[in-house]
Amino acid sequence: MELNFVARHTEITDRFRNYVAEKVDKIEKLADRPLELDVTVSKHHGGKGLVGGDHVELTLVEAGPVVRAESDGEDKYAAFDLAMGRMMEQLRRARDKKKIHHHGHQKPLSIHEASADAFAQVDLVPATPEDIERVAAEEHAITPSAAA
């Protein structure tokens, strides 16, 4: 996965880059096929020359939808941790939606598989498609006794 850093009104240190690289391993485990992670760090100004906290935006581009999270904090490490927690929660929810929650995580049976097993237990043979078409054609034909 490719990491992209963008800094606005601040600098990104090597220490911060290493910190993010360590935390990104968690994203790679939860995301399906992550392509790139954009980390945008900006410094807020409180007005009248006062310096505010940092703002971190995370954007994960993967094979599915784009996942975004952002947060403010006293410093960029705290803001990154909060944004990372939000992104991990989104990824966990997305992964949970894809799980099969039936019969202890087993794949549900198709209608064909289920009906084949049921017919085998009662010693019946399912009708062929030709038999079904023949019966349907006979029902639609008008017989002399039905017309009277």
VENLIN-V536530 format. One record per pair of residues at least 12 apart in sequence whose ideal C-beta (glycine too) atoms are under 8 Angstrom apart, sorted by the first residue. I is the first residue (numbers start at 0). J is the second residue. D is the distance in Angstrom with one decimal. If there is no record, write none. Layout:
BEGIN
i:j:d
I:J:D
I:J:D
END
This chain:
BEGIN
i:j:d
0:23:6.8
0:26:7.5
0:27:5.8
0:33:4.5
0:34:6.7
0:35:6.4
0:36:6.2
1:34:6.9
1:35:4.1
1:36:7.4
2:16:7.8
2:19:6.8
2:20:6.6
2:23:6.6
2:35:7.4
2:36:5.5
2:38:6.8
3:35:6.1
3:36:7.1
3:37:4.7
3:38:6.9
4:16:6.7
4:19:7.8
4:38:5.2
4:39:7.9
4:40:7.3
5:37:6.8
5:38:7.2
5:39:4.4
5:40:7.3
6:39:7.9
6:40:5.4
6:41:7.5
7:39:7.0
7:40:7.2
7:41:3.8
7:42:7.2
8:41:5.9
8:42:4.3
8:44:7.5
9:40:5.9
9:41:6.7
9:42:4.2
9:53:6.9
9:75:7.3
11:40:6.0
11:75:8.0
15:40:7.7
15:75:6.1
15:76:7.1
15:79:7.8
18:76:6.6
18:79:7.4
19:38:5.9
19:79:6.6
22:79:7.5
22:83:5.7
23:36:6.2
25:83:7.8
25:87:6.4
26:59:6.5
26:86:6.9
26:87:7.4
26:90:6.8
29:87:6.7
29:90:4.1
29:91:6.4
29:94:5.8
30:59:6.5
30:61:5.2
30:66:7.7
30:90:5.7
31:61:6.0
31:62:5.8
31:63:6.3
32:61:5.6
32:62:4.2
33:59:6.0
33:60:7.6
33:61:4.7
34:60:4.9
34:61:5.8
34:62:7.3
35:59:7.7
35:60:4.9
36:57:6.6
36:58:7.2
36:59:5.3
36:60:7.6
37:56:7.6
37:57:7.2
37:58:4.2
37:59:8.0
37:60:7.4
38:55:6.9
38:56:7.6
38:57:6.0
38:79:7.5
39:55:7.0
39:56:4.2
39:57:7.9
39:58:7.6
40:53:6.2
40:54:7.4
40:55:5.5
40:75:5.1
40:78:7.8
40:79:7.9
41:53:7.1
41:54:4.8
41:56:7.9
42:54:7.7
43:71:7.1
52:71:5.4
52:72:5.7
52:73:5.3
52:74:7.3
52:78:7.0
53:71:7.2
53:72:5.9
53:73:7.5
53:74:5.7
53:75:4.3
53:77:7.8
53:78:4.8
54:69:6.8
54:70:7.5
54:71:5.2
54:78:6.3
55:69:6.6
55:70:5.8
55:71:8.0
55:72:7.3
55:75:6.1
55:78:4.0
55:79:4.8
55:81:7.8
55:82:4.8
56:68:7.6
56:69:4.2
56:82:7.1
57:69:7.0
57:79:7.8
57:82:4.9
57:83:6.8
57:86:5.3
59:86:6.6
59:90:7.9
63:93:7.6
66:86:6.1
66:89:5.4
66:90:6.5
66:93:7.6
67:86:7.9
68:82:4.6
68:83:7.4
68:85:3.9
68:86:3.9
68:89:6.7
69:82:5.6
69:85:7.9
70:82:4.0
70:85:6.6
END
